Amino acid sequence: MLSAARIKLPPSLELLLKSQMEEAIDQANLGTFGTFVAKKYLIEQVPQIEIAEELGYDRTVISRKLKCIIPRVIYTAQLLFNSHTTAS
């Protein structure tokens, strides 16, 4: 069943290319479960309820996990792709 829920990416992630998002997720060291959830949610834009159903969890588990995943992916993306670095 396809949910009508819409995924709203954080502003700092919405301009990333798909390849950049994949790299940020892979480099964020989220573990197998976290990486799977991050790719489903951030790249494929699958709603939390559908990810939870696929994995056999309650949606609140996915929601709590994403509260840790998203800041970590944002931080990693900033490290990898921030063009505002200062040169010494």
Buried (B, 14 or more C-beta within 10 A) or exposed (E): EEEEEEEEBEEBBEEBEEEBBBBBBBBBEBEEEBBBBBBBBBEEEBBBBBBBBEBEBEBEBBEEBBEEBBEBBBEBBEEEBEEEEEEE
